[in-house]
Amino acid sequence: MTITLFVGLVVLALGKFLFHKKFLNFIILPFNDKYILLHNKKGQFSHWFHLLLTLFQLINLSLFILLVLKAFDLIPYEKTVLVYLIILGFLALFELVKFSLQMFVGLVFNNLNLVGSLIFSKISYLNYSSIIIAIANILLIYITTNSKTTIYVALTLIILINGIGMAKLLKNHQKALFPYFMYFILYLCTLEIAPLVLIGSYLKG
């Protein structure tokens, strides 16, 4: 877990060192949309800064899920490494498939630029919330081991940050989304809410 945390921090530090101006805009994302407005353009998904932040998110989100499973005694201690690798692989595949489906929807409705803009905004806020996740991971490993309170506080902050992102996304794109409002609701139910419900039902079962 220490190695995983270290690798994640190295990835974040590398992004900050190589793209300092982008990082400064990114770090104030919930309070200022400058990062989205400046960098939401063609090729944004393949930019190294975005890729590094997404990798940082995958590393820490996978570790957080592992720590949550441990806190609720859902996995045996001796299999933590294997479980972490499975979670990491599943998350990477899930996000890749989800991204591909979302872009395909944009292609079908002949509005790839709008869909790409929406996806970039959502991923950016998810990447930002991974900073909270990283802090929670450090607390859960070294200070408040297996603390359910830490988990609940982290989840609340993650939902809050991504909720702010969704609210700003709707506000900034309300005119563009209005003609496709029904399609947008269908998109939310199919590609955003349904996967979470299915995963939650599986874990509950």
C-alpha positions in Angstrom: 0.0 0.0 0.0 2.9 2.3 0.8 4.4 1.6 -2.7 1.0 2.3 -4.3 0.6 5.6 -2.5 4.2 6.5 -3.4 3.6 5.7 -7.1 0.4 7.8 -7.1 2.1 10.8 -5.5 5.0 10.5 -8.0 2.5 10.6 -10.9 0.8 13.7 -9.4 4.2 15.4 -8.7 5.2 14.6 -12.3 2.1 16.3 -13.6 2.7 19.3 -11.4 6.3 19.6 -12.5 5.8 19.1 -16.2 2.6 21.2 -16.5 2.8 23.7 -13.7 0.4 26.3 -15.2 -2.2 23.6 -16.0 -1.8 22.2 -12.4 -2.4 25.7 -10.9 -5.6 26.0 -12.9 -6.6 22.5 -12.0 -6.1 22.8 -8.3 -8.8 25.5 -8.0 -11.3 23.6 -10.2 -14.3 23.5 -7.8 -14.0 27.3 -7.2 -13.1 28.4 -10.7 -13.8 26.9 -14.2 -10.7 28.3 -15.8 -9.1 24.9 -16.2 -12.2 23.6 -18.1 -12.5 26.7 -20.2 -8.9 26.8 -21.2 -8.2 23.2 -21.8 -11.5 21.8 -23.0 -10.5 21.5 -26.7 -9.7 19.0 -29.3 -7.0 16.5 -28.2 -7.6 17.2 -24.5 -8.1 13.5 -23.7 -4.7 12.6 -25.1 -2.8 15.4 -23.4 -0.2 14.1 -21.0 -1.4 16.1 -18.0 -4.9 14.7 -18.4 -3.5 11.2 -18.8 -1.3 11.5 -15.7 -4.2 12.8 -13.6 -6.5 10.0 -14.8 -3.7 7.5 -13.9 -3.5 9.1 -10.4 -7.2 8.8 -10.1 -7.2 5.1 -11.0 -4.4 4.2 -8.6 -6.0 6.0 -5.7 -9.6 5.1 -6.4 -8.7 1.4 -6.6 -6.8 1.6 -3.4 -9.7 3.4 -1.7 -12.1 0.7 -2.8 -9.7 -1.9 -1.4 -9.5 -0.1 1.9 -13.3 0.1 2.0 -13.7 -3.6 1.4 -11.1 -4.2 4.2 -12.9 -1.9 6.6 -16.1 -3.8 6.1 -14.3 -7.2 6.3 -15.3 -8.2 2.7 -11.9 -9.5 1.6 -9.3 -11.7 3.3 -6.1 -9.9 4.3 -3.8 -12.3 2.6 -5.3 -11.6 -0.8 -5.1 -7.8 -0.8 -2.5 -7.5 -3.6 -4.5 -9.7 -5.9 -7.8 -7.9 -5.1 -6.1 -4.5 -5.7 -4.9 -5.6 -9.1 -8.3 -6.9 -10.0 -10.0 -3.7 -8.9 -7.5 -1.6 -10.8 -7.9 -3.7 -14.0 -11.7 -3.6 -13.6 -11.8 0.2 -13.1 -9.5 0.9 -16.0 -11.6 -1.3 -18.3 -14.9 0.1 -16.9 -13.8 3.7 -17.5 -12.4 2.9 -21.0 -15.6 1.1 -22.1 -17.8 3.9 -20.6 -15.7 6.6 -22.4 -16.0 4.7 -25.7 -19.8 4.3 -25.3 -20.1 8.0 -24.5 -18.1 9.0 -27.5 -20.1 6.6 -29.7 -23.4 8.3 -28.4 -21.9 11.7 -29.5 -21.0 10.2 -32.9 -24.5 8.8 -33.4 -26.2 12.1 -32.5 -23.6 14.0 -34.6 -22.5 16.1 -31.7 -19.1 14.8 -30.8 -17.7 18.1 -29.7 -20.5 18.7 -27.1 -20.3 15.1 -25.8 -16.5 15.4 -25.6 -16.7 18.6 -23.7 -19.2 17.1 -21.2 -17.0 14.0 -20.7 -13.8 16.1 -20.2 -15.6 18.2 -17.5 -16.8 15.1 -15.7 -13.5 13.3 -15.8 -11.7 16.5 -14.6 -13.9 16.7 -11.5 -13.4 13.0 -10.9 -9.7 13.4 -11.2 -9.9 16.4 -8.8 -11.8 14.3 -6.2 -8.9 11.7 -6.4 -6.9 14.2 -4.3 -9.4 13.8 -1.5 -9.3 10.0 -2.1 -5.5 10.0 -1.8 -5.7 11.9 1.6 -8.4 9.4 2.7 -6.1 6.5 1.7 -3.2 8.0 3.8 -5.5 8.4 6.8 -7.0 4.9 6.4 -3.6 3.2 6.1 -1.5 5.1 8.7 -3.8 7.1 11.1 -7.4 6.1 11.2 -7.1 2.4 10.2 -10.3 0.9 9.0 -12.2 4.0 10.2 -15.8 4.0 8.7 -16.1 7.7 9.7 -13.1 8.5 7.4 -14.7 6.5 4.6 -18.1 8.3 5.0 -16.5 11.7 5.2 -14.4 11.0 2.1 -17.4 9.7 0.2 -19.4 12.8 1.1 -16.6 15.1 -0.2 -16.3 13.1 -3.4 -20.0 13.3 -4.0 -20.0 17.0 -3.2 -17.1 17.8 -5.6 -18.6 15.8 -8.4 -22.0 17.3 -7.7 -20.5 20.8 -8.0 -19.0 19.7 -11.3 -22.3 18.4 -12.6 -24.2 21.5 -11.6 -21.6 23.7 -13.3 -21.7 21.4 -16.4 -25.4 21.8 -16.7 -25.2 25.6 -16.1 -22.5 26.1 -18.7 -24.1 23.9 -21.4 -27.8 24.5 -20.7 -28.4 26.1 -24.1 -26.6 23.4 -25.9 -28.3 20.6 -23.9 -31.8 21.9 -24.1 -32.7 20.6 -27.6 -31.3 17.1 -26.5 -32.8 17.2 -23.0 -34.5 13.8 -23.2 -31.4 12.2 -24.7 -29.4 13.7 -21.9 -31.7 12.2 -19.3 -31.5 8.8 -21.1 -27.7 9.2 -21.2 -27.6 9.9 -17.4 -29.8 6.9 -16.6 -28.0 4.5 -18.9 -24.3 5.4 -18.6 -24.0 7.2 -15.3 -26.6 5.9 -12.8 -27.3 2.3 -14.1 -23.6 1.1 -13.7 -23.5 2.5 -10.1 -26.8 0.8 -9.3 -25.6 -2.5 -10.8 -22.3 -2.4 -8.9 -24.0 -1.4 -5.6 -26.5 -4.3 -6.0 -23.7 -6.7 -6.7 -21.7 -5.7 -3.6 -24.9 -5.7 -1.5 -25.6 -9.2 -2.7 
